[in-house]
Amino acid sequence: MLNDLHEANRLSWNAATVAHNSHKGDQVAFFRNGGSTLYPEEIELLGDLAGLDLLHLQCNSGQDSLSLARLGANVTGVDISDEAIAFAKRLSAESGIAATFERADLLHWFDDARTRGLAFDRVFASYGTICWLSDLGLWARGIASVLKPGGRFAFIEFHPFAMVFDEKWAPRYDYAPREPVSEAGVGDYVAASGAGLAPDGYEQGVVDFRNPHPSFEFNWGIADVLQALIDAGLEIECLKEYPYANGWAGFDGMRDSGGGRMLPPKSMPSIPLMYAIAAAKPKKMGAMSAPASARPEAVIRPYRTEDRERLAAIWLSASRIGHPFLGEERLLAQLQMVRDTYLPMADNWVAEVDGRPAGFIGLIGNFIGGLFVNPEIHGAGIGRGLIEHAAARLGRLDVSVYADNPSAVDFYRRRGFVETGRQETDDEGLPFAVIHMARTP
Ligand SMILES: C[S@@+](CC[C@H](N)C(=O)[O-])C[C@H]1O[C@@H](n2cnc3c(N)ncnc32)[C@H](O)[C@@H]1O
């Protein structure tokens, strides 16, 4: 019976996927020109992907899968929709971004993957996935079974609390109902969300789409999801909630607060619209980990365009630790500036450990515009190496550091920088004191 509902959903998704893609313009050109459909939240959740085997669950037409492949992952995408998988394969071939796509009901695919001995460093699912799955225990156990020991599951999803409301924000549905909810069919939510879900510009495409195939949804609650993952033996590393929905304007009067973050109308109180979970598969007992004293070998090389998303992720995780006083909203706004303006404009040098970027320094003349190291390997000498590399090329170095970031001030002092001035506001005029420092040869 539940398999029948999945089959009904397959037909409904086949029809809807044609309508969705009709609004997204020339996607081959979008990817050939370096486009990405990922949001900062998932990039941050996933961390560095270079060289990792990544399984993308319910990948639909593969746009996010190809964006993940761009970050250096070997991506396998799985989806039940024939139309979506055929589209994903074409998009991969025509855009020249390699990835593997398989059509299957996910809850059957896990058994097949185990038989084939498939194993992944990362499993990823995002935005509108588990509401199509009839059995969350099978889902979580499947994820655990295909993760390598020490591998991680990264999950970002629309919040089940929001699903209590109808389109006009009237509370109408039970929270996490125990029975499947039948609908007229997967709708054309891309048309409803406009540019939010068509990052290369919205095209009219299919007008007034009516899905001839009904669909069936399973709206799992937060506790259902967490308990399923815990029962499957995964260790929950983080749970986050967000007061906005990325790309999806599913309710009346939603407004884009920037970068496709959709907020409810101003008249409404804040409510959670998305949540994210990171969970790890424990390493086997007795597995060796590197001794704490081991220093990773870093190689410093010039920046390449394809580093951009990984460096932006490093910037965000390091800034959250170094500059928490700026607040999450401001950090996420700055993240866009880092990706779109600062990285392309600065003279950047990247420290690589085991072939993956672990930190970078961005120089504007002699001025250090940014020095950021992956927090997971702070204290391993990466920052010091980048400073010495820049000093060897440029001689004098200048830097400005937030006074509220004492470990950064201390770091530069220990590297021979001295204070040359101080201002009470930062470059944006915000009331965060900044210390100017310099080191001369
Ligand atoms: C909202 S989309 C997810 C979009 C995704 N975030 C992406 O990267 O584009 C939901 C997807 O789940 C797929 N799906 C639904 N039921 C499924 C099942 N039982 N097994 C595998 N995929 C399924 C649909 O075909 C659809 O592509």
The ligand as an SDF file (V2000), in Angstrom:
LIG
                    3D

 27 29  0  0  0  0  0  0  0  0999 V2000
   11.3310   18.8270   -3.5280 C   0  0  0  0  0  0  0  0  0  0  0  0
   12.2420   17.6490   -4.4340 S   0  0  0  0  0  0  0  0  0  0  0  0
   13.8330   17.7590   -3.6890 C   0  0  0  0  0  0  0  0  0  0  0  0
   14.6260   18.7660   -4.3750 C   0  0  0  0  0  0  0  0  0  0  0  0
   16.0770   18.6920   -4.0560 C   0  0  0  0  0  0  0  0  0  0  0  0
   16.3490   19.4680   -2.8900 N   0  0  0  0  0  0  0  0  0  0  0  0
   16.9680   19.1650   -5.2000 C   0  0  0  0  0  0  0  0  0  0  0  0
   18.1690   19.0350   -5.0770 O   0  0  0  0  0  0  0  0  0  0  0  0
   16.4840   19.6820   -6.1910 O   0  0  0  0  0  0  0  0  0  0  0  0
   11.6600   16.1110   -3.8460 C   0  0  0  0  0  0  0  0  0  0  0  0
   12.1860   14.9630   -4.6830 C   0  0  0  0  0  0  0  0  0  0  0  0
   11.8960   13.7340   -4.0080 O   0  0  0  0  0  0  0  0  0  0  0  0
   11.7070   12.7610   -5.0130 C   0  0  0  0  0  0  0  0  0  0  0  0
   11.0430   11.5960   -4.3970 N   0  0  0  0  0  0  0  0  0  0  0  0
    9.7860   11.5110   -3.9240 C   0  0  0  0  0  0  0  0  0  0  0  0
    9.5680   10.2890   -3.4040 N   0  0  0  0  0  0  0  0  0  0  0  0
   10.7200    9.5910   -3.5360 C   0  0  0  0  0  0  0  0  0  0  0  0
   11.1230    8.2780   -3.2020 C   0  0  0  0  0  0  0  0  0  0  0  0
   10.2960    7.4170   -2.6080 N   0  0  0  0  0  0  0  0  0  0  0  0
   12.3840    7.8830   -3.5200 N   0  0  0  0  0  0  0  0  0  0  0  0
   13.2420    8.7320   -4.1450 C   0  0  0  0  0  0  0  0  0  0  0  0
   12.9070    9.9900   -4.4810 N   0  0  0  0  0  0  0  0  0  0  0  0
   11.6640   10.4230   -4.1770 C   0  0  0  0  0  0  0  0  0  0  0  0
   10.8950   13.4760   -6.0500 C   0  0  0  0  0  0  0  0  0  0  0  0
   10.9310   12.8360   -7.3090 O   0  0  0  0  0  0  0  0  0  0  0  0
   11.5400   14.8470   -6.0540 C   0  0  0  0  0  0  0  0  0  0  0  0
   12.5240   14.9360   -7.0510 O   0  0  0  0  0  0  0  0  0  0  0  0
  1  2  1  0
  2  3  1  0
  2 10  1  0
  3  4  1  0
  4  5  1  0
  5  6  1  0
  5  7  1  0
  7  8  2  0
  7  9  1  0
 10 11  1  0
 11 12  1  0
 11 26  1  0
 12 13  1  0
 13 14  1  0
 13 24  1  0
 14 15  1  0
 14 23  1  0
 15 16  2  0
 16 17  1  0
 17 18  1  0
 17 23  2  0
 18 19  1  0
 18 20  2  0
 20 21  1  0
 21 22  2  0
 22 23  1  0
 24 25  1  0
 24 26  1  0
 26 27  1  0
M  CHG  2   2   1   9  -1
M  END
$$$$
